[in-house]
Amino acid sequence: MKKQIFHAILTVALSVLLASLVLIVGVLHGYFQDRVLEELAQSTAYIARGIENEGMAYLESSGFRGSRITWVDRDGTVLYDNREDPAAMEEHADREEIREAMLLGHGTAVRQSTTLAQKTVYYALRLSDGSVLRLAETQYSVWMLVIQALQPVTLVMVLAFCLALWLAERLSARLVEPINAIDLTDPGEELAYEELAPLVGRIRSQNREIRRQVDTLRQRQEEFHAITSHMSEGLLVIDRETRVLSHNEAALRLLGAGEPAEEASVLELNREGGFRRCVEEALAGHRCEELLERGDTCCRVFANPVEQDGALTGAVLILMDVTEKERRETLRREFTANVSHELKTPLTSILGTAEIMENGLVRPEDVSHFAGNIHREAQRLIGLVNDIIKLSRLDEGGPAGQWETVSLRTVAEGVLGQLALAAERKQVSLSQEGDCGPVRGVPQIVEEIIYNLCDNAVAYNCPGGSVTVTLSSGGEGERVTVTDTGIGIPREAQARVFERFYRVDKSHSSGGTGLGLSIVKHGAAYLGARVELESEPEKGSRFTLIFPKST
Ligand code: ADP
């Protein structure tokens, strides 16, 4: 703005200056020329009177020094000239002013000198004898006047330049001050210049539009945040320079990272090679998928490039917690391996015994013994297959049993009745104490888990030992506690006994499948119950089932 004002002032000042110069020089020059002519006319008339009276003697005696005086005879011959020798001068009859004077009585002419700087003004007067007296005066030409004026004009121009600079500085500061003082967020009603009204009006309407857009954006962002924060999947949106544009809590949790700093790179959230590869692949325009393992958790990353108008602008990363899936996958693999192994042992035994019998290597009196072996192993196989079926049903969401109100006392009595023979063989006494309320559950599952606990309590007991089933009602729910005085379970094995096919000590194994406690754990979970274990090697174990109260 300052520049424009400066240019405007300077242009105006110079224009005025030049116009004045042209005008003054033009007017003055014309005026001076008229004055010179006037003076020449007077002087000519005066000298003419002298010549008329005294002739050549007047001219020769006077010795004129100022103007140039030329006296030309009527035929054009120069009779007298105060600057040059008349004899050496050419005829003057063709001179414009002389011709005019001869014709009209007087004549004037202005001729440029050989240099542009000067010009000569001539005035000629016809005398009574027909001769012509001419006076000439030199005068500065317009160009000379202009050149002479140049120095002061340049000075004035410099002054004008400085003045324009100073004025531009002050004016622009004064003009801009109220404009700068306008509050763009709320310009108010009072305006320093009414010319600003349209601009301020537009600012107001644009402010309204911006506020409306900001509100809409904020609302959308809040909606987006509300949706993404409730997602169990992690979401990361990044730009081409890997800067995090948007993230949710699940993403940070799955990557084990803290809140990223402003404009932080996504690679700072996780240093794993797989994660970096995913980001790089997505930013190279390819879809990528990787499995990240961090401690106990497994998470799958899906990275997709984001393109806009054919140009890659960033990437979206979705993270899914697949810990449970991976764990199930591992369990399934282990389970398959264990099942194959468990099935192979009795089948090998059956095959071997059958081969011996087939080849007639068994004496008739031993046949029943070998057949008994086959029977036992086959029973073990059936027991194993039955347990696997029970477990897989629980895995699939439970067997097709009806939920009913079940009396735990009746179930416990039934179980102890079934185990009476086995307990007698093992010289273990069975007893039942206390009472509790009924629970809601599937009767077959309730019976199965109490049976498995009591069966183990007898199987892992010592001769002369005891098994007590205690029923009680507590704040937490209905409790069934199976206490034995058997071999107990070492502390380090206590957490693992509920795993499939886990046995503390194969030599102490009751010949069970290793799936009994696993069925207890899954069955209890299916019924909404909980299992607790307390055990001390050589002293015995206590398994407690806590059922929720039936309402
Ligand atoms: P199993 O068919 O071998 O009995 P379980 O799943 O029922 O399989 O039990 C797993 C392991 O836990 C057993 O092999 C045994 O070592 C241990 N166990 C279970 N119950 C008891 C108990 N009452 N006393 C001591 N050890 C037990």
Boltz pocket constraint, residues with backbone or C-beta under 6 A from the ligand:
constraints:
  - pocket:
      binder: B
      contacts: [[A, 452], [A, 453], [A, 456], [A, 457], [A, 460], [A, 484], [A, 486], [A, 487], [A, 488], [A, 489], [A, 497], [A, 499], [A, 502], [A, 503], [A, 504], [A, 505], [A, 509], [A, 510], [A, 511], [A, 512], [A, 513], [A, 514], [A, 515], [A, 516], [A, 517], [A, 518], [A, 541]]
      max_distance: 6.0
